[in-house]
């Protein structure tokens, strides 16, 4: 059976896994500042595990369109500070001590990835798609790699061309790059990058067709939580009021073949994933 492997954590792809979002940032697009305090962040991770979450994705920098990039040193000050080190180092260590969650780090800086893995992270989640420097940062580890199709986060005109073919070709290219670095397929999880440089139509095409973009032997993550594409068909409610739309999108993607979902509203996400998995067992002729 195909599995996603991440530094000793094994995820057989026979059910849906839920990744809970833990933004340790002051400016994340939907919950900036809510878990900036380390004690609150750790409590939230413990709560997520109790809800049935499998992976906690810790981010030290906002990746929303229009956000201001910071230096590796400044980001590291958020996810494992030196001057501010105790704050996030304690979060990672406390999550590892108090939960059995796999720990993912949402970063596009190789320097941050290397330090985070040494601090106990299991997965690197790179929204810029793993440049050569990031492959070098992980090639001598056994961490899991979540590779996103980045598009252009500030481009609202779409990718141009058949989005399914473009994303599948990108994933195939990244699979080849990984294997050339000695990173096995079972350490790869691909994310089509919902909301990053894609039109609403392209986003929905990706949500509806995960099996057409999947590279055999790898896992597939869908991350549509609270994003613009959800708001666009729901009357553009505030971010925190997009839970039902997010659950609908993620449930559809799971029924169509996605292996993981990344969500803010984790209690609802876990319930939806379990129901979707139960429904899949009774599908006929597929």
Buried (B, 14 or more C-beta within 10 A) or exposed (E): EBBBBBBEBEBEBEBBBBBBBBBBBEBBBBBBEBBBEBEBBBBBBBBBBEBBBBBBBBBBBBBBBEBEEBEBEBBBBBBBBEEBBEBBBBBBBBBBEEBEBBBBBBBBBBBBBBBBBEBBBBBBBBBBBBEEEBBEBBBEBBBBBBBBBBBEBEBEEBBEEEBBEBBBBBBEEBBEBBEEBEBEBBBBBBBBBBBBBBBBEBBBBBBBBBEBBBBEEBBBBBBBBBBBBBBBEBEEBEBEEBBEBBBBBBBBBBBBBBBBBBBBBBBBBBBBBBBBBEEBEEEEEE
